[in-house]
Amino acid sequence: MTTAPRTLDPASSALLPIGDGVPALPAPAALLLDFGGVVVTTVPRVTWAQELAEDVVARAATLGARLDERSVAESLRAGRTALSMWKNAASRRLAPRELAPAEIVGDFLLADLPDPVRRTLALDAGELLATMATLVSEHHQRPGIDELLAECATRRLPLGIVSNAHSGRAHRAILADLGLDRFFGVQVYSDEVGIRKPHPGMIRLAAEGLGVAPPQAWYVGDTLDRDVVAGRRAGVGAVVITRDRRTDTPPFRIAEAPDLVLETPEGLIAPLRAALDSAVAEHAASERGAAGGPTTATAPGTEPPAGGPSAAAPSSAAAAGAAPAPSRRGRPAVLLDHGGVITLSTPNPARDEEVGTLIVALSKRIGHPIDLETAARAVAEGWERHRARKRARDTSADPAHRHDEIDPAVLWGDLVGEGLPEPLRAALRLDGAQLSLALHRAKSVPAPRPGALELIRWCREQGIVVGIVSNTISGRGVREILARYGVLADLGPSAYSDEIGVRKPGREIFEAALAGLGSDPADVLYVGDKSVNDGRGGKDAGIGTVCLLRGGKDSDEELAKALAGGFADHVLDSPDALIDLLVERLRETARPSAAAGAHRAAP
């Protein structure tokens, strides 16, 4: 149902009617929608904190930490309240950044937990926030969304999502579950691009991905302080509000006003039709006047103009503090590489075509289609550019950035996207993390290395914490593999280069995992398969015992050189050969306490 257009009460930011009817709005070439309050509405779930606390307690148990569920739930509720205050304050800023997932989990939600546990769970922040998104609220499709999206599809009007989110991954899954993801050419989420509304950059990124300029788009949201302000700053053609539970309670006075306020998205269909039909009629009349006869006209949005210059999404890398100085030997802990240690992979010859199919579908959704041969070639050539870039970076004289992991937006928009249409490159940047996951799934067929799962399960039985340090384009993809193996719940701090922002042999990725262990690095045993990334990297991070495995990436000769050069303490044939070293280490740990007991028992 369409309401009368409204303006703002300058004293209170309340929406007031300004007259009857619907104002004439410029015809859009694209429609950008907020997620919550527009596509879906949310109903709070009162049990979310308790349910998430159970998950946190179970994760902490892998570290040997026993947490009280009620205390964890209280920390979660307090953190979410503080986070809401931060978000309201951020809405006042001209160009607010988004908090990194590790900041949300470590500094807000779990700030009351013991430091090693908090650091470990912050490494899994993306997983926790995706879980939290579905526990905090129920998501229900808003009235009229099906009809609105069908109308846009019929008129070939490109659609995008622009949403503040702690888990864009969860939002994407919800859209897919509702069967709506196929309608949207781009989805821009604050946690994926590093900025949040009212930063105008989010709207500009979405418009660029659809191949239009912001003045050619309508933006539809539900809040004044974030959506209306973002739309005005971005210079969109029209800002529309669909009223939801946060609309009439902005945290502070807002000067900007929307062009149209509706009770539900259903009300948007009539003004959208009116604007597009009016543009068609005007275009037809203009053509008749110029040519002296009737012509057919195409509605705006059918063939959107090319986008502007590319803009890579902001990114950030997590940095951990220096490893603590060695002290007396304590209970051992274990860190494992993934590829070559836990998993052996067989290359998939259909990799480029499988990922290329996703790019073809994306290109069609944004109205700049390419064929499968072009897309598959782009994947193959882009991956080779990435490999060459890594080799050049590894020999760089710049120590500050030598081991930086590639940003997904750069991998897909710049390296894979080189030579593709500019709007498609922009869309690839926005879908970078999803495409990296797809590439991780498609590039090879994984299987557990013999002895690896036995080692992990043995450690769990002995109460030895096992963590992961892995270079990868998708930590999420690695977690999926470990879940299929049935050992994900047995693992503690897991540091993945795409999430930390630094690749091995960089110290930061090792230090992130070590901080989660809470152990002296001298008491840690690390197993990898590469003499430089794992051997030199582990030793530079201060890890006490570094083991390299035969049968991985490096040859036996390279492993022998690492052993002779002091970058490895042992070369093993199988992951479960580490068990013998751990048994001896446990004996050494137990000797002081046994000797003390004998001394106390002596007469």
SVG drawing of the C-alpha trace seen along z (x, -y; Angstrom):
<svg xmlns="http://www.w3.org/2000/svg" viewBox="-4 -22 77 66">
<polyline fill="none" stroke="black" stroke-width="0.4" points="0.0,0.0 1.4,-3.4 1.3,-6.2 1.5,-9.9 5.0,-11.2 6.6,-12.5 9.3,-14.9 11.0,-15.2 10.0,-17.2 13.2,-19.3 12.8,-19.2 12.4,-15.4 13.3,-13.5 9.7,-12.2 8.2,-11.5 5.3,-13.9 2.9,-13.7 3.5,-16.5 0.5,-16.0 -1.6,-13.6 -0.5,-11.3 2.9,-10.0 5.7,-12.4 7.1,-12.0 10.5,-10.3 13.1,-9.9 13.1,-6.5 15.8,-4.3 18.3,-2.3 18.9,0.0 17.2,0.6 19.3,1.0 17.7,2.6 18.6,2.9 18.4,6.4 16.8,6.1 13.7,3.9 13.2,4.1 13.7,7.6 13.1,9.2 11.9,8.2 13.3,9.7 11.6,11.1 14.0,11.3 14.7,14.7 15.0,14.4 17.0,17.6 19.8,16.6 22.4,15.8 21.9,19.1 22.1,21.1 25.2,19.3 26.8,19.7 26.5,23.4 28.4,23.2 31.1,21.0 31.5,23.4 31.9,26.4 34.5,24.5 36.4,23.6 36.4,27.2 38.9,28.0 41.4,25.8 40.7,27.6 38.9,24.5 35.7,25.0 33.4,22.0 30.1,21.4 27.3,21.1 25.4,18.5 28.5,16.2 29.2,16.6 25.5,15.7 25.8,12.6 29.0,11.6 27.2,12.1 24.2,10.0 26.4,7.2 28.6,7.2 25.6,7.0 24.3,4.0 27.6,2.2 27.9,3.1 24.5,1.4 25.7,-1.7 28.8,-1.7 26.7,-1.3 24.5,-4.2 27.6,-6.4 29.2,-5.2 26.1,-6.4 27.0,-10.0 30.4,-9.7 30.9,-10.9 32.7,-7.8 32.4,-5.0 34.5,-1.8 33.1,1.6 34.5,3.5 36.5,6.6 34.8,9.9 37.6,10.5 37.0,7.1 33.3,7.8 33.9,11.2 37.0,10.4 36.3,6.8 32.6,6.9 30.8,10.3 33.4,12.3 35.3,9.5 34.7,11.1 36.3,14.5 39.8,15.6 42.4,14.2 43.6,17.4 40.0,18.5 38.9,15.1 41.8,15.0 41.1,18.5 37.4,17.8 38.2,14.5 40.1,16.5 36.8,18.3 34.9,15.0 33.4,15.5 31.9,18.8 30.5,17.5 28.9,14.4 27.3,16.6 25.8,18.8 24.8,15.8 23.0,14.2 20.5,17.0 20.1,17.3 19.5,13.7 16.4,13.3 14.0,15.1 13.9,13.7 10.6,13.3 10.1,12.0 8.3,8.7 5.0,8.2 5.3,7.5 8.9,8.6 8.1,11.4 6.0,9.1 8.6,6.3 11.5,8.6 9.3,10.2 8.5,6.7 12.2,5.8 13.0,9.1 10.3,8.5 11.6,5.1 15.3,6.3 16.0,3.7 19.2,4.7 19.0,5.3 21.5,5.1 21.7,5.5 23.4,2.8 23.4,3.8 25.2,3.3 25.9,6.9 28.1,8.7 27.8,11.8 27.2,11.1 27.7,14.8 24.6,15.5 22.6,12.9 23.5,14.6 22.4,17.9 19.1,16.5 18.4,15.0 19.3,18.4 16.9,20.2 14.1,17.8 14.9,18.4 15.7,14.7 19.4,14.7 19.0,15.3 17.4,11.8 20.4,9.8 23.3,9.0 25.4,7.7 25.3,8.0 27.3,5.5 27.7,6.2 29.6,4.0 31.6,6.9 32.9,7.8 33.9,4.4 35.1,2.9 32.9,-0.2 29.3,-0.6 26.4,-2.9 26.0,-5.8 29.3,-5.6 28.3,-6.4 31.0,-4.0 28.7,-1.0 26.1,-2.4 28.7,-3.5 30.3,0.0 26.9,1.6 26.1,-0.8 29.5,-0.3 28.9,3.5 25.6,3.0 27.2,0.7 25.2,-2.4 26.0,-5.7 24.5,-6.4 22.1,-9.2 20.6,-6.5 19.7,-4.3 17.0,-4.3 18.0,-3.2 15.4,-1.6 16.1,-1.3 14.3,-1.4 16.4,-3.7 17.0,-7.5 20.4,-7.7 22.0,-5.0 19.9,-4.6 18.6,-8.0 21.9,-9.7 23.9,-7.1 21.6,-7.6 21.9,-11.4 25.7,-11.3 26.0,-8.9 23.8,-11.1 21.2,-8.5 18.3,-9.4 15.7,-8.7 15.8,-7.5 12.8,-5.4 11.9,-4.2 9.9,-1.1 8.8,-1.5 10.0,1.2 10.6,1.3 13.7,-1.0 12.3,-3.6 10.7,-6.0 13.3,-5.8 16.6,-7.2 19.3,-7.6 19.6,-11.3 18.1,-14.0 18.5,-13.5 18.5,-16.5 18.0,-14.6 14.6,-13.4 13.5,-10.5 11.7,-11.1 9.0,-8.5 7.9,-6.6 6.0,-3.4 4.5,-1.0 5.8,2.1 7.9,2.9 4.6,3.7 3.9,0.0 7.0,-0.5 5.6,1.3 3.2,-1.4 5.6,-4.4 8.3,-2.2 5.9,-1.3 4.8,-5.0 8.4,-6.2 9.5,-3.6 6.3,-3.9 6.7,-7.6 10.3,-7.3 9.2,-4.9 6.5,-7.3 8.8,-10.3 11.5,-8.4 8.9,-7.3 7.6,-10.8 11.2,-12.1 11.9,-9.4 8.8,-10.2 9.6,-13.9 13.2,-13.3 12.4,-10.6 8.9,-11.8 7.4,-8.4 6.7,-5.9 9.5,-3.8 9.8,-1.3 11.3,-2.3 13.2,-0.4 12.5,-1.0 15.4,-2.3 17.4,0.4 17.3,2.8 20.8,1.8 22.6,0.0 25.5,-2.2 29.1,-1.2 30.3,-1.9 33.0,-4.3 36.5,-3.6 37.2,-0.5 37.5,-0.7 38.9,2.1 37.1,2.8 38.9,1.9 40.6,4.7 42.4,5.1 44.9,7.6 44.8,8.8 48.1,8.4 49.1,10.2 51.6,9.2 55.0,10.7 55.4,14.2 56.2,14.5 59.8,15.3 60.6,18.9 60.2,20.3 60.3,23.7 58.9,26.6 55.1,27.1 52.4,29.2 52.7,29.5 50.4,28.1 50.3,28.9 49.9,26.7 49.4,28.4 49.5,27.2 46.4,28.2 47.5,28.9 50.1,31.7 49.7,32.5 46.0,33.1 44.9,33.2 46.3,34.5 44.6,33.2 44.1,34.4 43.8,31.5 40.4,31.1 40.8,30.6 37.4,29.0 38.2,26.3 38.2,23.3 35.0,24.3 33.2,24.9 34.2,21.5 33.7,19.9 30.1,21.0 29.5,18.9 31.1,15.9 28.9,16.4 25.8,16.4 27.0,13.2 27.7,11.5 24.1,12.2 22.6,11.0 24.3,7.6 23.4,7.3 27.0,7.7 27.0,11.3 30.2,13.2 30.5,16.8 31.9,19.8 35.1,20.0 35.9,16.4 35.1,16.9 37.1,20.1 40.1,18.5 39.9,15.5 40.0,17.9 43.0,19.8 44.9,16.7 44.0,14.8 45.2,17.7 48.5,17.7 48.8,14.0 48.2,14.6 50.9,17.3 53.4,15.0 52.5,12.2 53.2,14.4 56.6,15.4 57.5,11.8 56.3,10.8 58.2,13.6 61.4,12.1 60.5,8.5 62.8,6.3 59.9,4.8 59.6,6.7 56.5,4.9 54.3,6.3 56.3,9.3 53.9,11.8 50.6,10.0 47.8,12.3 45.9,11.2 42.6,9.4 39.8,11.4 38.6,8.2 42.0,7.8 42.2,11.5 38.9,11.5 38.4,7.9 42.0,7.2 43.7,10.5 40.8,12.7 38.9,9.7 41.7,8.3 40.2,7.7 36.6,8.3 33.9,5.6 34.4,3.0 31.0,3.5 31.7,7.2 35.1,6.5 33.3,4.4 30.8,7.2 33.7,9.7 35.3,7.5 32.1,7.6 31.7,11.3 35.4,12.0 35.1,14.0 32.3,16.2 34.3,16.8 37.4,17.7 35.3,20.3 34.0,21.6 37.5,21.9 38.7,23.6 35.9,26.2 36.6,26.7 40.4,26.6 41.0,30.1 39.5,33.3 40.7,33.5 41.3,36.6 42.7,37.0 46.4,37.9 46.9,41.3 47.7,40.8 46.5,37.2 43.0,37.8 44.5,40.5 46.9,37.8 44.2,35.3 41.9,37.7 44.7,39.1 45.6,35.5 42.0,34.9 41.9,38.0 45.1,36.9 43.8,33.4 46.4,31.8 45.1,28.8 45.6,28.9 45.4,25.8 45.8,25.0 48.2,22.6 47.4,22.6 47.9,20.6 44.7,20.7 42.4,18.6 39.4,19.7 39.6,20.6 35.9,21.3 36.6,23.9 39.2,25.6 36.7,25.7 34.2,27.4 36.8,30.1 37.7,30.6 34.0,30.9 33.6,33.6 36.5,35.5 34.7,35.2 37.5,33.4 36.5,29.8 35.2,29.9 38.5,31.4 40.5,28.4 41.4,25.2 42.9,21.9 42.9,22.0 44.8,19.2 44.1,19.0 46.0,16.6 42.9,15.1 41.4,14.2 44.6,13.1 45.8,11.1 49.4,12.6 50.8,15.7 53.4,18.1 56.3,17.7 55.1,14.3 55.3,14.2 51.8,12.8 49.9,15.9 51.8,18.1 51.5,15.6 47.7,15.4 47.5,19.2 50.0,19.1 48.0,16.4 45.0,18.6 46.9,21.6 47.9,19.7 51.1,21.9 54.7,20.9 55.9,21.2 58.8,23.4 56.2,26.0 54.5,26.1 55.1,28.8 54.4,27.6 54.0,29.9 54.3,28.6 55.6,29.8 57.5,26.8 61.0,25.9 60.6,22.2 56.9,21.5 56.7,24.0 60.3,24.6 61.8,21.1 58.4,19.5 57.8,21.7 61.3,21.1 61.1,17.4 57.9,17.4 59.8,19.0 58.1,22.4 60.1,24.9 59.8,28.0 59.3,27.9 58.6,31.1 58.5,31.4 56.7,34.2 57.9,36.1 55.5,36.6 54.2,33.0 55.2,30.0 59.0,30.1 61.4,32.8 63.4,35.0 66.5,33.0 64.9,29.7 63.7,31.1 67.1,32.5 68.6,29.0 66.1,27.5 67.0,30.1 70.7,29.4 70.2,25.7 68.3,25.7 64.9,24.8 63.5,28.2 64.0,30.5 62.6,33.6 61.6,35.0 58.7,37.4 57.2,39.9 53.6,39.7 51.6,37.2 50.9,39.8 54.7,40.2 54.3,37.1 52.6,39.2 55.9,40.7 57.4,37.2 54.3,36.2 54.5,39.2 58.1,38.4 57.1,34.8 54.3,35.7 56.7,37.9 59.1,35.0 56.3,32.7 55.3,35.3 58.8,35.9 59.1,32.7 55.8,33.3 56.6,37.0 60.0,36.1 58.3,33.5 55.9,36.2 58.7,38.5 60.5,35.8 57.5,35.1 57.0,38.8 60.6,39.2 61.2,39.5"/>
</svg>
